[in-house]
Amino acid sequence: MVRTRFAPSPTGYLHIGGVRTALFNWLFARKHGGQFILRIDDTDQNRNVEEALQPILDGFRWLGINWDEGPEVDGPHAPYFQSQRTDKYQAAVERMLAGGTAYRDYSRPEEIQAEREAAQAEKRTFVYSRNWMAETDEQASAFEAEGRTAVIRLKMPREGVCLIPDLIRGNVEFEWAHEQDMVIQKADGTCLYHLASVVDDAELEITHVIRAEEHLSNTPRQIFIAQSLGYDLPQYAHLPYVAEPGSRNKLSKRKLSKYLKNQDFKKLYDNGAEIAQLCGWELNEDTFNPVIVDFYRDIGFLPHAIVNYLLLLGWSLDGETEAFTLDEMIESFSLDRVVKSPASFDPTKLTAFQQREMDKLDTKKKTALCVPFLQQAGLLETPPPCETGPYLNEIIEATENRITVAGDILDYDDFFTADNNLRYDSKAFTKRLVQPENALELLAEFRDILAELDNFTTETVEQAMREFVESKEIKFGEIIHPVRVSTTGKPVGFGLFETLAILGQQRCINRINLAITAAHNHTPPTEASEGSSE
């Protein structure tokens, strides 16, 4: 049976590139009727972040990348945390020491550094001399008498070639003479990544190691460990990394400020930041970052949009097809269609995928997605009043395709704000209500017309405004802009007549009255944040 794995370290939140790797592993396993295992590589206790594990698990579940064995699922190969498997690693170390493929090394850091600098000066590849290698208990005792402590190193071959048949890159060769005697166990007994990963892959019966290309250089030493322990080798496939927007550099969450110089990336981030601020969230770069999966879930992306976009980062079916159902992804996926070159992350294209998925939803489903954001922003009660459903449905239908992510509903906070708490765009308020000489007079007259309407609908409001414009012999903009700003606080939005009909007759009259009073005082009672503009 095909068995793949993804092995995140709980040292930070779920990176978009890591998700792409996990997705490819999951698709490959599902395509071949196999199993996908989630293993937690938490050997580095100094870097582990306890609170980072749950978001990793929650993120995968949100995306629909379920695992057959692993944390919170268990399975026949438990435990699935490396920190709980130290006895297995210790047994492997002892077997390698006994077999002569590993040794106790008593060198000091400054001695290794001196050898490294000498090799650099002589312009040759650094290879450890093994001057402080102890292969017998007597040698070990002599070094310990000097106050030295030992680490365990691999005793790598010094001649020949390691051939790796890679399922994406073809045959890759490494000269053994250039491979280092890597440390596999520290002086305190902690076993390190290379050993732990190989032991776990073997014991968890992993058949295919599909991982990022930066691990390709680790593969020779891992093959050496596996062969030393008598394990069958898995098949290897090294994926191209996810690159920065418009670049071949690897995408990194630590470079957010750099990415914000990219207009597409900045647009995505700024929209998310606006949603976060309205919801009262802290803008923490470790968690609120478009390189982290949580960012997309938090602002209202649909999981299928993320998965569909990530599928095409480094993989293509025919160079044209972009939209896939989950079943179609599984059926179509194969490693021979993975490209070797880095795949550039494109925020605009990702947003387009999201818009396409959002457009597929009916009004009821969009409403269900939007309600939590209104609640988090304090604009809607929990649970919402029974009349909220139809009211919110009307708003969402009127926005048409303006809501790209669910959090965009907060752009229409004016529909949920009490009349006397309406926020005004200060520039638009001044331009449309204060500066024009006849704006308030026209607004008051049109308010009276609205108040006399027996049937307050989109059609009747539009007819009333057109008749008003004709009777006053004015330009349409002379009334439509003051009405919009006075009733919504904003200079733009979806159709004004729909807006007024949704707000209702009494709220429109109340808001126009409040705006006229504020304009007479030349100061809107509640101003929008600085920087807003028409």
N, C-alpha and C positions, 0 to 999 in steps of 0.2 A: 504494500500500500504506500502511495505517495504521502509523505509527511513533511510539511514545511513548518517554519517557525519564525516568529519575530521576537526579538529579545531586547526590549527597551531598558535603559538604565533610568531609575527614578531620580535623576539629577536635574531635571527640568521638565517643563511641560511639553506636550506632544507636538513635535515639529512637523510641518507640512511635508517635508521630504521623507521623514520617517514613516508617515502615514502612507505615502506612495509606495515605499518598500513593503510595508505590511500588506497593502492592498494587492500588490503583485503576488506575494506569497499566498494570500488568501484565494485569489482567483486561480492560481496554478493548482492549488490543492483541490478546490471545488471542481475545476475542469476535469481533473483525473479521478474524481470520486474519492479523494484522499482526506487528510485531516490537517488542520491548521492549529498549531500550538503557540500559546503565548507564555513566554518565560521571562522572568524578571532578573536581569543581570545587575544585582546589587552587591557585587563584591567590593566596590569602592565605598566603604561606609562613611568616609570623610566627606564625600560629595553628594551622598544620597539626601534627597529632600523628602521627608516623610509625607508632607501634604501633596507632593507631586504625583504619587502613585494613583490615587483615586481619579484625578482628572484624566490620566492616561486610559484607565479602564472605561470610564464614562465616555470619553471621546470615541473610542472604538465602538462602543455599543451604539452611540448616537449615529455613527456612520454606517452601522449595519455590518461591521466587520466582526462577526462573532467567532469565538474560538472554541475548539473541541476539548482542549485540555488547558489548564492554567489556573491562575488566581480566580477565586469565586466560582470556579467550575469543577476544579479538582480533576482526577483522572488516575489511571493506573501507574503513571510515572512520577507521582508526587514525591517530594515537594517541588514546586515550580519557582522557588526563590533560591538563587545561588547561595545566599547567606545561610540557608538551611541545608546545604549539601556539602558542607566542608569535609565531612568524613570520606566522601567519595573522592574528593580532590586529594586528600591526604594519602589515600590508598594508591592513587595514580602516581603521586610523587614518589612514593616508596618503591613502586614497581619500576619506575624509570631509573631511580638511583641504583637499584639492584641490577638492572639490565645495562647500565653504563651509558644510557642516553641522556642522563642528567647528572649534574655534579654539584657538590657543595662548594661555593666560592666565598673566599674570605677577603677579597679585595676591599679596599676602602674607596669611597667616591673620588678622593683626590688622585688616587693611583690610576683609576680608570680614566679620569680626565687628562692626566698626564700622557697616557698612551694615545688618547684621542687627539690631543694637540700635536704629538709627535707625528702621527699619521698625516695630519693636515699639513704640517710643515714639509713632510716628504712627498706630499701630493699623492698619497695612496689611500685606498679604502681602509677605514679603521676596522680591524678585527681583533678582538680581545686575545691577549697572549696566553691566558689561562695560567699565569704565573702563581696565582693564589688558589688554584684548584686543589681540592682535597678529594681523592678517590678512595682513601683508606681512613680508618679510624685514627691511625697513628698520625697521618698528615693533618687531620682535623684537630687532634689534640695539640699538636705543635702550634698551629695557627691560633687556637683559642688561648694558649699560654701567653701569646702576645697581646691578649685583650681584644682579639678580633671576633666578630660574629659573622655567621654565614647566611647567604641567600642561596636558593637553589636555581641553577641555570641549566638551560638546554645545552647539550653537547652536540652542536650542529655539525653535519658533514663539512669537510673542507675542500671537497672536489666533486665534480659531476654537476648535473643539472636536474632541477626539479621541474617536471613537465605537468602543467595544470590544464586539463581539457575543460575549458570554460564554455558553458552553454550559450553565452552571448558573444564572447570575445574570441572564441576559437582556442587553439593551443597557445598557452602562455608559458614562457620559460624563465626560470630564475636560476642563476648560478649559485650553487651552495656556498661557494667561497666568499660570497658577499653577504651571506646571512649571519646575523649576530646571535651570540649565545644569550638569548633573552632570559630575563629573570621570570620564573614561573611561581616562585614562592618567596615572600619577603622574610626578613629575619624574625618577625613576630609570628610567623606561621600562616599568614594570610596568603591564600593562593590567588593568582592574578588571572586576568581575562583570558589569555591564550589557552592556558591549561583548562580552566573551568569551562570555557565554551566548547572545547573539543570533547571533554568528558560528558558534558550534558547532551551535546548533539548525538553522541554515540548511545548513551543510556536512554535518551528519549526517542531513539530510532529515527532520527531525522534523515530523510533520503535526499533532500535537495536544500542546499544552503543558498538562498537567494538574498543578496544583500548589496549594499552600496559599494561602489567601486573603490572607495578609499580602503576597504578591507582586503583588496586583492593582494597588496604587499604583505598582509599577515598570513596569507594562505600557505606559503612554503613551511613556515614554522609549525602551523597547525596540522599540516599533512605529516610532518615529521613526528609530532606528538602522537597523532592517531596511529601511525604505523608502528611507533615504539610501543604502544599499548595494545597492538594487535587488532585495532578496530577496522571495520570496513569503511572505506571513504565514501562520504556523500558526494553527490554531483554539485558542482559549484556554478553559480551564475552571478556575475557582478554587474549591477545596474548603473547606468549613468546617473550622476548626481543632478539634483534640481538646482538650477543656476539663478542668479540674481536677475531681475528684470533687465532685458537688453544687454546681458553680459554673460561671460563664461565663468565668472567667479561663483563659487558655491554660495547658495542662499543661507544666510546666518541671521538668527534672531537678534544678535548683538549689534547689528548694523542698521537698526531702524532709522536713525537720524540720516544716514546716507541714502536709504531707499526713499525717504520722504522728499528727496530732491527730484525723484522721478514722478512726473505729474499723475500718471495712472495709479501708481502706488499711493501717492498722497491723497488722491480723490477717494480711494477705497478707505484709507485710514481715517480721513477727516469725517467721512460719513459715519463711520463706526464711532468715532470720538464724540460726535454730536449726539448720537443715540445714547452713549454711555453717560454723558453729562446730564442729559434729560432724565435718565434713570437714577442718577446719583451714584454712579459707580466710580471707583478710583481708577485713574488711568495709569496702571502699573505696567511698565515695559516688559516685565517678565511674564505677565499673563494677558495683557491687552496689546497684542502685537499680531499683525497679519501673517506672520510666519508661524504662529501657533494656532492649532485647530480650535481651541476654545474661543478665539476671537470671532470666528465665523458662526459658531453656535450661539454665542452671546448676542450678536446683533441681528440674528434671524435668518441666516442662510439655511437653505434646505440641504440636508445631508447628501441627497442623490446628486445635486449640482456639484458638490465638492468631489465626490467619488468619480463622477463622469469626467470631470476636468482632469483629475489626477491620473486617470487611466491613460489619457493622451499625452502625458508628460513623459516622453521617452518611448511611447508605443503607438503604433498606428495599424489599423486594419487594412485600409486600402488608400490612405492619403486623403480621403474625402469624407468618409462617414464620421460623424462626431457624436450623434445622439445614440445612446445605448440604454436599454433597460438593464437591470441587474442580471437577468437570465442571459441576455445577449452578450454582456461582458464575459460571463463565465464560458459561454459557448465559443466565443471568438478568441479568447486570450491564448497566446502562446509566446514562449520566450524567443522564438526565432524572429518575431516581429519587433522585439525591443532593439532600439538603436544604440549605438555606442557613444554618441556624442551627448554632451550635457543638454538638458531640456530647460529652456528659460521660462521662469514663472511670469505669467502675463496677467496682472490684476484685471485688466479690461476684459480679456477673454473669459476669465473666471466669472466676472460679473455678468457677462452675456449668457453664460451657462445658467447662472442663477435666475436671470430674468426669464429665460425660456422655461425653466421648471416652474417658476411662480405663475407664469401665464397659463400653464396647464391646469391650475387649481380653480375650482369653482369658488364663488363668493363665501360660502359657508366655511370652507377649509381655510381660506385666507383670514376670515374673521377669527377663527380659532387660534391661528398663529399670532395674530395681532393683539388679542386681549391681554396676554401676560405682560407685554411691553407697556400698555396703558396702565396696568395695575402697578408695575414697578415704578412708573413715573408719577404715581399718585393721582392719576387722572380718572381712575375707574375703581369702583369698590370691589372688594373680594367677598363673596361672589358678586358678579355684576348684576345690577337690577334687570328685571325681565325685559324691560323695554330697550335695553342697550343693544340686543342682538339685531333687531330690524334697523335701528338707527345706524349702527356701525356698518351693517350690510350696505345701506344707502351710500355711506361715505366711501367705502371700498369700491363699490361699483362706479361711483363718480370719478374716482382717481384713475380708472382704467389701468394703464400699465405703469403708473407713477410709483407704485410700491414695489421696489425691487427686492428688498429684504423686509422681513416682518417689522423690524424696528423703525422702518420708514413711516409707519403710521403716526409716529410722534411728530412728523412734519405738520400734522393736522391737529395739533393739540388745541387749537382755537375752537374746535367743535366740542371739546370736553371741558373747557374752562368756564368758570362762572363769569357772567357778563362784566362785573366790576373788577375782575382780575385779569381781563384780557391784556395781553402784552402787545404793544405797538412797535412796529419798526419805526424808529424815530425819524429817519430820513424821509421815508415814505409819508409819514404823518405830516411832517412839515411841508413837503412838496405838494401833497394832494389836498390837505385840509387847511393849513395855515396860510400859505403864500397866495393861492388864487383868491382874488377879491370876492368872487361870487360863489365860492365852493360851498360855504356853510348855508348860504341862502338856498341854493339849488338842492343841497342835501336835505334841508328841512322840508322843502316842498315835496321832494320825492318820498320822504318818510311818511308824510300825510297821505300820499297816494297809496303807499303800501298798507297803511293802517286801514284803508277803506276797502281793500280787496276782500271779497267774501270767500273766495276759493284761492288759497295761497299755494300755488304750484309753480313748477319751473316755467310752464307755458304762460300762466297769467302774469308772473313777475316780468318775464321777457316782454310780453305785449305792453305792460304798463310802462316799462322803461322806454321802449321804442316810441310809444305815443307821447311820452314826456319829452323826449329829445326833439321830436318833430314839432311839438307845440311851443317849445322854448327856443327853437331854432338854434340849438347848440350842437357841438360835436359830441359824439358818443362818449369819448374819453373824459369829457368834462364832468360827467356824472358817474360813469362806471368805476373810475378809479377811486373817487371819494367814498362811494358805497362799499367797495371791496375793503379798503383800509379801515373804515369805521366799523365794519361788521366782523372782520377776521383779524385785523391788526397787521395784515401782511399785504405787500404790493402784488403778489402773484399767487396763483392757485389754480385748481380746476375751474370749470365753467361757473361764472358768477351766479347765473340764474339757478343752477343746481345747488350752489352753495347756500343761497338765501332760502330756497325751498326746504333744504335739509335742516338748517338752523331753525326755521319756523318763524311765523309772523311776529310773535311777541318778542322773541330774542333779538330779531333784527331791529325792531323799533327801540328796544332798550339800549342796544349797542350804539345805534345811531345817535340817540339822545346823549349818551355818555361821551361819545366822540365829539359832538358839537360843543358840549360844555368844556371838555378838555381843550379843544381848539381855540375857544374864546379866551382861555387862560394861557394859550401858547405853549402848553406843556402837557403831553399825554400822561395820564395818571400812572401808567406802568410801562416803562420802555423796554424794548427788546435789548438783548446784549449788544455791547459795542461792536462795531464792525459789520453789523447787518446793513444791507443796502438794497436798493431797488434794482 
